[in-house]
């Protein structure tokens, strides 16, 4: 037979175990709270100290602005700011780029109800300023600091060794066969500028293709088609002259998949010279933008001389 145990002894042992378990559980809770205290205090300090939040490693106004832009603005204006189905291009449109910080902030706060843009004043000025800082990046405002080139040396290259001015115009100076580059760099990235210089045939605009023409009389022309229809062709030849030609008078008409722009700048110019040239184009675009914003008539590049 099993030995009999008194009911009193069992009760005392159960009470002892219950008491010990409670003490152990309480001690564990206290230890956990003490371990968590530094984290709780740090989090509270971050919430109560805006400067501490601002100075967190890896965070900046443009970085915060990007998060806000992509969550609030990109739905209408696109992730790159170049427009979407419901909103216009705010990255490369000249009229938007020329807005001052004050005017841009006012638009963000009040919106443009007539155009369907709601007000975002409820977000607060700091968040809207962060959005504006990121918008300036999309608009190319940080490009000059990103290129380790010298704009003055770039200007000498543009009008000298590189020969850009033989075709392109900068604020009224230069040739007219190529595009006017006074504002070009404000609408494209640094990579696009560099690529356009060293690989001009990449993603070539059909309107920039080289055109070869031979008339029935044996006259030959090389240039760019400025206007064309089923019956005629207006060609600008390499010397800048315009020729209006009837297609019925042509013996040969050929569109070549290449640009008139030299394709050897990658070997003719050094890496530092390319940086100088890109820097010059960016500086000129920024000066042109500033001139247009203030309604001046002076040549922007003269401000750098």
C-alpha positions as CSV (number, residue, x, y, z in Angstrom):
1,X,0.0,0.0,0.0
2,X,1.1,3.5,-0.7
3,X,2.0,5.6,2.4
4,X,-0.6,8.1,3.4
5,X,0.4,11.8,3.1
6,X,-1.3,14.4,5.3
7,X,-3.5,16.9,3.5
8,X,-1.8,19.7,5.5
9,X,1.7,18.8,4.2
10,X,0.6,18.9,0.6
11,X,-1.1,22.3,1.1
12,X,2.1,23.8,2.6
13,X,4.2,22.5,-0.3
14,X,1.7,23.9,-2.9
15,X,1.7,27.3,-1.2
16,X,5.5,27.4,-1.1
17,X,5.7,26.6,-4.9
18,X,3.0,29.2,-5.7
19,X,4.8,31.9,-3.6
20,X,8.2,31.1,-5.2
21,X,6.7,31.2,-8.8
22,X,5.2,34.6,-8.1
23,X,8.5,36.0,-6.9
24,X,10.3,34.6,-9.9
25,X,7.7,36.0,-12.3
26,X,7.8,39.4,-10.7
27,X,11.6,39.5,-10.8
28,X,11.6,38.6,-14.5
29,X,9.2,41.4,-15.3
30,X,11.3,43.9,-13.3
31,X,14.5,42.8,-15.1
32,X,12.8,43.1,-18.5
33,X,11.6,46.6,-17.7
34,X,15.0,47.7,-16.6
35,X,16.5,46.3,-19.8
36,X,14.0,48.1,-21.9
37,X,14.4,51.5,-20.1
38,X,17.3,52.8,-22.2
39,X,15.4,52.1,-25.4
40,X,12.3,53.7,-24.1
41,X,14.1,56.8,-22.9
42,X,16.0,57.1,-26.2
43,X,12.7,56.8,-28.2
44,X,11.0,59.4,-26.0
45,X,14.0,61.7,-26.5
46,X,13.8,61.3,-30.2
47,X,10.0,62.0,-30.2
48,X,10.5,65.1,-28.0
49,X,13.6,66.4,-29.7
50,X,13.1,67.4,-33.4
51,X,16.8,68.2,-33.7
52,X,17.7,64.6,-32.7
53,X,15.4,63.2,-35.4
54,X,16.8,65.5,-37.9
55,X,20.4,64.5,-37.2
56,X,19.7,60.7,-37.4
57,X,22.5,59.1,-39.6
58,X,21.6,58.7,-43.2
59,X,18.6,61.0,-43.2
60,X,18.4,64.4,-44.8
61,X,15.7,66.9,-46.0
62,X,15.9,65.6,-49.6
63,X,15.7,62.0,-48.4
64,X,12.6,62.7,-46.3
65,X,11.3,64.8,-49.2
66,X,11.7,61.8,-51.6
67,X,9.6,59.6,-49.3
68,X,6.9,62.2,-49.1
69,X,7.0,63.0,-52.8
70,X,6.8,59.4,-53.8
71,X,3.9,58.7,-51.5
72,X,1.9,62.0,-52.1
73,X,3.0,63.6,-55.3
74,X,4.1,60.8,-57.6
75,X,0.5,59.6,-58.1
76,X,-0.1,62.6,-60.3
77,X,3.3,63.9,-61.3
78,X,5.2,60.6,-61.7
79,X,8.1,59.2,-59.7
80,X,10.5,61.4,-61.8
81,X,8.3,64.4,-61.6
82,X,8.0,64.5,-65.4
83,X,4.2,64.2,-65.4
84,X,1.6,61.6,-65.3
85,X,-2.0,61.0,-66.3
86,X,-3.4,63.5,-63.8
87,X,-0.5,66.0,-63.2
88,X,1.9,68.1,-65.3
89,X,5.7,67.9,-65.6
90,X,7.2,69.7,-62.6
91,X,10.8,68.5,-63.2
92,X,11.8,70.0,-66.6
93,X,9.1,72.5,-67.4
94,X,10.8,75.9,-67.5
95,X,7.8,77.8,-65.9
96,X,7.9,75.4,-62.9
97,X,11.7,75.5,-62.6
98,X,11.7,79.3,-62.6
99,X,9.4,79.5,-59.5
100,X,11.1,80.8,-56.4
101,X,11.2,78.8,-53.2
102,X,8.6,81.1,-51.7
103,X,6.2,80.7,-54.7
104,X,6.7,76.9,-54.8
105,X,6.0,76.6,-51.0
106,X,2.9,78.8,-51.4
107,X,1.6,76.5,-54.2
108,X,2.3,73.4,-52.1
109,X,0.4,74.9,-49.1
110,X,-2.6,76.3,-51.0
111,X,-2.7,74.0,-54.0
112,X,-4.2,75.0,-57.4
113,X,-7.9,74.2,-57.0
114,X,-8.7,75.3,-60.6
115,X,-6.2,72.8,-62.0
116,X,-7.3,70.0,-59.6
117,X,-4.3,70.2,-57.3
118,X,-5.3,70.0,-53.6
119,X,-3.7,72.0,-50.8
120,X,-1.1,70.2,-48.6
121,X,-0.7,72.9,-45.9
122,X,-1.8,70.4,-43.3
123,X,1.5,68.6,-43.7
124,X,3.4,71.5,-42.2
125,X,6.2,73.7,-43.5
126,X,9.1,71.4,-42.6
127,X,7.7,68.5,-44.6
128,X,6.8,70.7,-47.5
129,X,10.3,72.2,-47.5
130,X,11.7,68.7,-47.6
131,X,9.5,67.9,-50.6
132,X,10.7,71.1,-52.3
133,X,14.3,70.1,-51.6
134,X,13.8,66.8,-53.4
135,X,11.9,68.6,-56.2
136,X,15.0,70.8,-56.8
137,X,17.0,67.6,-57.2
138,X,14.6,66.4,-59.8
139,X,14.9,69.7,-61.5
140,X,18.7,69.4,-61.6
141,X,19.5,71.9,-58.9
142,X,22.3,69.7,-57.5
143,X,24.1,68.9,-60.8
144,X,26.7,71.6,-60.7
145,X,28.1,70.3,-57.4
146,X,28.1,66.7,-58.7
147,X,30.5,67.4,-61.6
148,X,34.2,67.9,-60.7
149,X,34.8,70.1,-63.7
150,X,35.7,73.8,-64.3
151,X,33.1,75.7,-66.2
152,X,35.6,78.3,-67.4
153,X,37.8,75.6,-69.0
154,X,34.6,74.1,-70.4
155,X,33.8,77.4,-72.1
156,X,37.2,77.5,-73.7
157,X,36.6,73.9,-75.0
158,X,33.1,74.7,-76.3
159,X,34.4,77.6,-78.4
160,X,37.8,76.1,-79.1
161,X,39.2,72.6,-79.1
162,X,35.8,70.7,-79.0
163,X,34.4,72.9,-81.8
164,X,30.9,72.8,-80.3
165,X,30.2,76.4,-81.3
166,X,30.6,75.7,-85.0
167,X,27.1,74.1,-84.8
168,X,25.6,75.0,-81.5
169,X,24.5,78.3,-80.0
170,X,25.0,79.5,-76.4
171,X,23.1,82.7,-75.7
172,X,23.3,83.9,-79.2
173,X,26.9,83.0,-79.9
174,X,27.9,80.1,-82.1
175,X,26.5,78.2,-85.1
176,X,22.9,77.5,-86.0
177,X,23.0,74.0,-87.5
178,X,22.7,72.3,-84.1
179,X,20.4,72.9,-81.3
180,X,20.6,76.0,-79.0
181,X,22.2,74.7,-75.8
182,X,21.5,77.7,-73.6
183,X,19.0,75.8,-71.5
184,X,19.7,72.2,-72.6
185,X,21.4,71.1,-69.4
186,X,18.5,72.1,-67.1
187,X,16.2,69.5,-68.6
188,X,18.5,66.4,-68.6
189,X,20.7,64.4,-66.2
190,X,24.5,64.5,-66.0
191,X,24.6,61.0,-67.5
192,X,22.4,62.1,-70.4
193,X,24.6,65.2,-71.1
194,X,27.8,63.1,-71.1
195,X,26.2,60.4,-73.3
196,X,25.0,63.0,-75.8
197,X,28.6,64.2,-76.2
198,X,30.4,60.9,-76.5
199,X,27.6,58.9,-78.2
200,X,25.5,61.3,-80.2
201,X,23.9,58.5,-82.3
202,X,22.4,56.8,-79.3
203,X,18.6,57.2,-79.2
204,X,18.9,59.6,-82.1
205,X,15.9,61.9,-82.8
206,X,14.8,61.2,-86.4
207,X,14.8,64.9,-86.9
208,X,18.5,65.0,-86.3
209,X,19.5,62.4,-88.8
210,X,22.0,63.2,-91.5
211,X,20.4,63.7,-94.9
212,X,22.2,63.1,-98.2
213,X,20.7,64.6,-101.3
214,X,21.7,64.4,-105.0
215,X,19.7,66.4,-107.6
216,X,19.1,65.3,-111.1
217,X,21.7,68.0,-112.1
218,X,24.3,66.3,-110.0
219,X,24.4,68.8,-107.1
220,X,25.0,67.2,-103.7
221,X,24.0,68.4,-100.3
222,X,24.6,67.1,-96.8
223,X,22.6,68.5,-93.9
224,X,19.5,68.2,-91.8
225,X,15.9,68.2,-92.9
226,X,14.1,71.2,-91.4
227,X,10.8,70.8,-93.1
228,X,9.4,68.1,-95.4
229,X,6.2,67.0,-97.0
230,X,5.3,64.6,-99.9
231,X,6.5,67.0,-102.5
232,X,9.3,69.1,-101.1
233,X,12.2,69.2,-98.7
234,X,13.8,72.1,-96.9
235,X,17.4,71.1,-96.2
236,X,19.9,73.1,-94.1
237,X,23.4,72.2,-95.3
238,X,26.6,72.2,-93.3
239,X,27.4,75.8,-94.1
240,X,24.0,76.9,-92.6
241,X,22.3,77.6,-95.9
242,X,18.7,76.6,-96.4
243,X,17.8,74.8,-99.7
244,X,14.2,74.3,-100.8
245,X,14.2,71.3,-103.0
246,X,11.3,69.7,-105.0
247,X,11.4,65.9,-104.6
248,X,10.7,65.5,-108.3
249,X,14.1,67.1,-109.0
250,X,16.0,64.7,-106.7
251,X,17.9,61.8,-108.0
252,X,18.8,60.4,-104.6
253,X,17.5,61.1,-101.1
254,X,19.0,59.2,-98.1
255,X,18.4,59.4,-94.4
256,X,21.4,58.0,-92.5
257,X,21.0,56.6,-88.9
258,X,23.7,59.0,-87.5
259,X,24.1,62.5,-86.4
260,X,26.1,65.3,-87.9
261,X,27.8,65.6,-84.6
262,X,31.3,64.0,-84.3
263,X,31.2,60.6,-82.5
264,X,34.8,60.6,-81.3
265,X,34.7,63.0,-78.4
266,X,35.2,60.1,-76.1
267,X,38.8,59.7,-77.4
268,X,39.5,63.3,-78.5
269,X,38.6,64.8,-75.1
270,X,40.0,63.5,-71.8
271,X,37.8,62.6,-68.8
272,X,38.6,65.9,-67.1
273,X,37.9,67.9,-70.3
274,X,34.5,66.1,-70.5
275,X,33.8,67.1,-66.9
276,X,34.7,70.7,-67.8
277,X,32.4,70.8,-70.8
278,X,29.5,69.3,-68.9
279,X,30.1,71.7,-66.0
280,X,30.0,74.6,-68.5
281,X,26.7,73.5,-70.0
282,X,25.2,73.1,-66.5
283,X,26.4,76.5,-65.4
284,X,25.1,78.2,-68.5
285,X,21.7,76.5,-68.1
286,X,21.5,77.7,-64.5
287,X,22.5,81.2,-65.4
288,X,19.9,81.2,-68.3
289,X,17.2,80.0,-65.9
290,X,18.1,82.8,-63.4
291,X,18.2,85.4,-66.2
292,X,14.7,84.4,-67.4
293,X,13.3,84.4,-63.9
294,X,14.5,87.9,-63.3
295,X,13.7,89.2,-66.8
296,X,17.2,90.3,-67.6
297,X,18.5,90.8,-71.1
298,X,22.2,90.4,-70.4
299,X,24.1,87.3,-71.5
300,X,24.3,84.9,-68.6
301,X,27.7,83.5,-69.3
302,X,29.2,87.0,-68.9
303,X,28.5,86.8,-65.2
304,X,31.2,84.1,-64.9
305,X,33.8,86.1,-66.8
